[in-house]
Amino acid sequence: MARSIWKGAISFGLVHIPVALQSATSSEDIDFDWLDERTMDRVGYKRVNKSTGKEVKKENIVKGVQYEKGKYIVLSDEEIKSAHPKSTQTIDIFSFVDSAEIPLANIDTPYYLAPDKRGEKVYALLRETLAGTRTVGLARVILHTKQHLAAVMPMDSALVLILLRWPTEERGLDSLELSSATTHATLSKAEKEMAQRLVKDMKSTWRPQDYQDTFNAKIMALVEKKAVEGKIEDVETQADEPRRSADIIDLAELLKRSLGGKKSVKSSVQHTASTAATSSAAKSSVKKPAEPKSGVRKQKPQAPKKDAPKKSTATVKEKSNSKRVSSK
């Protein structure tokens, strides 16, 4: 069963339907990590001052909205937070409309709605009512501190929540600037009949299992082929430098690496201290003429030499602990 990402209730009039929200989509995009072809180190992003080219620390960054060209209004985190709507766990239906009235361009993201806490009967009642009247419920809902316009509609035996774009986010057809040659085209009867016949000849049923992303399939086949040939670049075993970028990282992995690093450093320090103490004791037990004091240079263990890294233009890895560049 899919994990619920939000729990609340559908509300209209005095009707209250407890529901759980589940994602109706999943991303199948392949993630391409950026690598330095010379060393096979991962390449990330930095916050850089566009005028000086120098890196900017996180604490020195503020948020601003461009008021005029080249002029910004700076807003604090508290001011931005105060503008967010008050969070409620309610899908508040305020109207019912014909589903055909909602423009296709306004449809954004679908979610499944599952009945929760013995709300099955009233859930089914709303589903059957919407299906019988061929209407959808227009609602407002707050997800992740952001208010959305949404439509509650029936789908087979379930209810779905479709997030809609606000009217201000939609570009009208006027932006296309269609000429009269398109809007008032002169089409002969023969042309229309031939086009309709072609459509009928090509008509088929909706079979989603027949449709695949060929790009993903070809990339993964290429990855498997190169892996079999041994063309695998070792990236994970390399020591990670302290990161100041805006990368989204896995906290558990970061803690694991930090603990591993501390253990290694601690062992090295204890070994050095023990060696120095043993050497000092040995020297003090043997009387020798006084010698000038000299600094003891610590010798670092020599790392085994590695072959020159192979050149590669890209390495594909499906990980979420680095900044990703998605190919669309």
Backbone hydrogen bonds, N-H to C=O, Kabsch-Sander energy under -0.5 kcal/mol:
donor,donor_aa,acceptor,acceptor_aa,energy
5,I,21,L,-2.9
6,W,21,L,-1.0
8,G,19,V,-2.4
9,A,89,Q,-1.3
10,I,17,I,-2.9
11,S,91,I,-2.5
12,F,15,V,-1.6
15,V,12,F,-2.2
17,I,10,I,-2.9
19,V,8,G,-2.0
20,A,114,A,-2.4
21,L,6,W,-3.5
22,Q,112,Y,-2.5
24,A,110,P,-1.3
32,F,30,I,-0.5
32,F,325,V,-1.3
33,D,31,D,-0.6
33,D,315,T,-1.1
36,D,41,D,-2.8
37,E,35,L,-0.7
39,T,36,D,-0.8
40,M,36,D,-3.7
43,V,34,W,-2.8
48,V,46,K,-0.8
49,N,54,K,-3.3
50,K,48,V,-0.5
53,G,49,N,-3.1
56,V,47,R,-3.1
60,N,57,K,-1.6
61,I,58,K,-1.7
63,K,75,L,-0.7
65,V,73,I,-2.5
67,Y,71,K,-2.3
68,E,71,K,-1.4
71,K,68,E,-2.6
73,I,65,V,-2.6
74,V,72,Y,-0.6
75,L,63,K,-2.6
80,I,76,S,-2.1
81,K,77,D,-2.5
82,S,78,E,-2.0
83,A,79,E,-0.7
83,A,80,I,-0.7
84,H,80,I,-0.6
84,H,81,K,-1.0
91,I,9,A,-3.3
92,D,90,T,-1.0
92,D,140,R,-2.1
93,I,11,S,-2.3
93,I,91,I,-1.0
94,F,138,L,-2.4
95,S,138,L,-1.3
97,V,136,V,-2.3
99,S,134,R,-0.8
101,E,98,D,-1.9
102,I,99,S,-1.2
106,N,103,P,-1.4
107,I,104,L,-1.2
108,D,163,L,-2.4
111,Y,161,L,-2.2
112,Y,22,Q,-3.0
113,L,159,L,-2.5
114,A,20,A,-2.5
116,D,18,P,-2.5
123,Y,119,G,-2.0
124,A,120,E,-2.6
125,L,121,K,-2.0
126,L,122,V,-2.0
127,R,123,Y,-2.2
128,E,124,A,-2.6
129,T,125,L,-2.1
130,L,126,L,-2.5
131,A,127,R,-2.3
132,G,128,E,-2.5
133,T,129,T,-2.0
134,R,130,L,-0.9
135,T,130,L,-1.7
136,V,97,V,-2.7
137,G,152,V,-2.7
138,L,95,S,-2.8
138,L,136,V,-0.6
139,A,150,A,-2.9
140,R,92,D,-1.6
141,V,148,H,-1.9
143,L,141,V,-0.6
143,L,146,K,-2.5
146,K,143,L,-1.7
148,H,141,V,-3.0
149,L,164,L,-0.7
150,A,139,A,-2.7
151,A,162,I,-2.1
152,V,137,G,-2.9
153,M,151,A,-0.6
153,M,160,V,-2.4
155,M,158,A,-2.9
158,A,155,M,-2.4
159,L,113,L,-0.9
160,V,153,M,-2.9
161,L,111,Y,-2.8
162,I,151,A,-2.9
162,I,160,V,-0.6
163,L,109,T,-3.2
163,L,161,L,-0.6
164,L,149,L,-3.6
165,R,106,N,-3.3
169,E,166,W,-2.3
170,E,166,W,-0.6
170,E,167,P,-1.1
172,G,170,E,-0.5
175,S,172,G,-1.7
176,L,173,L,-1.8
177,E,174,D,-1.1
182,T,179,S,-1.5
183,T,179,S,-2.3
184,H,180,S,-2.6
185,A,182,T,-0.9
187,L,185,A,-0.8
192,K,188,S,-1.9
193,E,189,K,-2.3
194,M,190,A,-2.4
195,A,191,E,-2.1
196,Q,192,K,-2.4
197,R,193,E,-2.2
198,L,194,M,-2.1
199,V,195,A,-1.9
200,K,196,Q,-2.2
201,D,197,R,-2.2
202,M,198,L,-1.6
203,K,199,V,-0.7
203,K,200,K,-0.6
207,R,205,T,-0.6
210,D,207,R,-2.2
211,Y,208,P,-1.5
212,Q,210,D,-0.6
214,T,212,Q,-1.1
217,A,213,D,-1.8
218,K,214,T,-2.4
219,I,215,F,-2.5
220,M,216,N,-2.5
221,A,217,A,-2.0
222,L,218,K,-2.1
223,V,219,I,-2.3
224,E,220,M,-2.4
225,K,221,A,-2.2
226,K,222,L,-2.3
227,A,223,V,-2.2
228,V,224,E,-2.2
229,E,225,K,-1.6
230,G,227,A,-1.3
231,K,226,K,-2.7
232,I,230,G,-1.9
235,V,233,E,-0.9
238,Q,235,V,-1.3
249,I,247,D,-0.6
251,L,249,I,-0.6
254,L,250,D,-2.3
255,L,251,L,-2.6
256,K,252,A,-2.2
257,R,253,E,-2.4
258,S,254,L,-2.4
259,L,255,L,-2.8
260,G,256,K,-2.3
261,G,257,R,-2.4
262,K,258,S,-2.3
263,K,259,L,-2.2
264,S,260,G,-2.0
265,V,261,G,-2.4
266,K,262,K,-2.9
267,S,263,K,-2.4
268,S,264,S,-2.0
269,V,265,V,-2.4
270,Q,266,K,-2.7
271,H,267,S,-2.4
272,T,268,S,-2.2
273,A,269,V,-2.7
274,S,270,Q,-2.6
275,T,271,H,-2.3
276,A,272,T,-2.4
277,A,273,A,-2.4
278,T,274,S,-2.3
279,S,275,T,-2.3
280,S,276,A,-2.3
281,A,277,A,-2.3
282,A,278,T,-2.1
283,K,279,S,-2.1
284,S,280,S,-2.1
285,S,281,A,-1.2
286,V,282,A,-0.5
286,V,283,K,-0.9
287,K,285,S,-0.5
288,K,286,V,-0.5
297,R,295,G,-0.7
298,K,296,V,-0.6
300,K,298,K,-0.6
315,T,33,D,-0.7
317,K,31,D,-1.2
317,K,315,T,-0.5
319,K,317,K,-1.3
325,V,32,F,-1.2
326,S,324,R,-0.5
327,S,30,I,-1.0
328,K,326,S,-0.6
